[in-house]
Amino acid sequence: MSAQETICLNCSTKHQGRFCSFCGQKVIEAHERTIPYFIYQFFGSAFFLENNFLKNLWNLLARPGRLPLDFIEGRRKRWMTPFSLFLLINLFYFWYSPLTDLNLSLGEQLNQPHHQSLANHLVNHKLAKERISLEEYMERYNQKSTNYANSLFILQVPIFAAFLALIFMRKKLFYADHFIYALYFSAFILLAALLQVAIFYLLHSIHNSFYTSDVEINATWKITGAIYGLWILAHTFFSLKRTYSQKTWQACVALLPVLLAFVLTHFLYRTILFLIIFLVT
């Protein structure tokens, strides 16, 4: 098709430029009729790679708050959609599962301080009703937990967004704006956790510590944990400052309630995760 084509082949509307102003269809160019392009388009659709994935990851990590701010202010075409980026990072995280904090076993759930009594009461009632042992039910529960945790983690997002709406209620933003920030923030938490494990193994290889004592391994893990914690603090501060147009002192004041809200959200997620898996087992 020539560059001078002005009739949209999809809706027959006359237009100028590469895209139809009525239906949005792009003018088909020669390279878009080749096999390599079809292969690229397939993988792009299957894995949400319409935009450069690495560019999105870099901005999520190195430019806190830019992605949610751009989305809220309408600069969306240059980035992957928030859900696409979140789902892809979520897929990588639960495929590798570097940390068990988001996928708790039944034994861990029964010892959670905030729902310990409820969990033990429900489990004991089920064991008595079905006449099975704790070990039998534990095996059944843990299998379901592994399958459900990766899809249920997104439940944290709307809860965290509700807390953000309360904290920043004077900003008079839409709830959806807070939801977008919460979505990107959760994606960052997962991605940073993956990088924490990568740093841990890097330190191992530098010190040739795959054959060292447990004490040295634990010390290395604590170092990476400290880096992870400081990174979350810094990222949260700068993302709040940029996304919510906060002055430095305002971002400092908001930092603590936002992080506390995320921690509270995480505990609520654990309870919701337990109840859902309990109901389906």
Secondary structure, 3 states (H helix, E strand, C coil): CCCCCCECCCCCCECCCCECCCCCCECCCHHHHCHHHHHHHHHHHHCCCCCCHHHHHHHHHHCCCHHHHHHHCCCCCCCCCHHHHHHHHHHHHHHHCCCCCCCCCHHHHCCCCCCHHHHHHHHHHHHHHHCCCHHHHHHHHHHHHHHHHHHHHHHHHHHHHHHHHHHCHHHCCCHHHHHHHHHHHHHHHHHHHHHHHHHHHHHHHHCCHHHCCHHHHHHHHHHHHHHHHHHHHHHHHHHHHHHCCCCHHHHHHHHHHHHHHHHHHHHHHHHHHHHHHHHHC
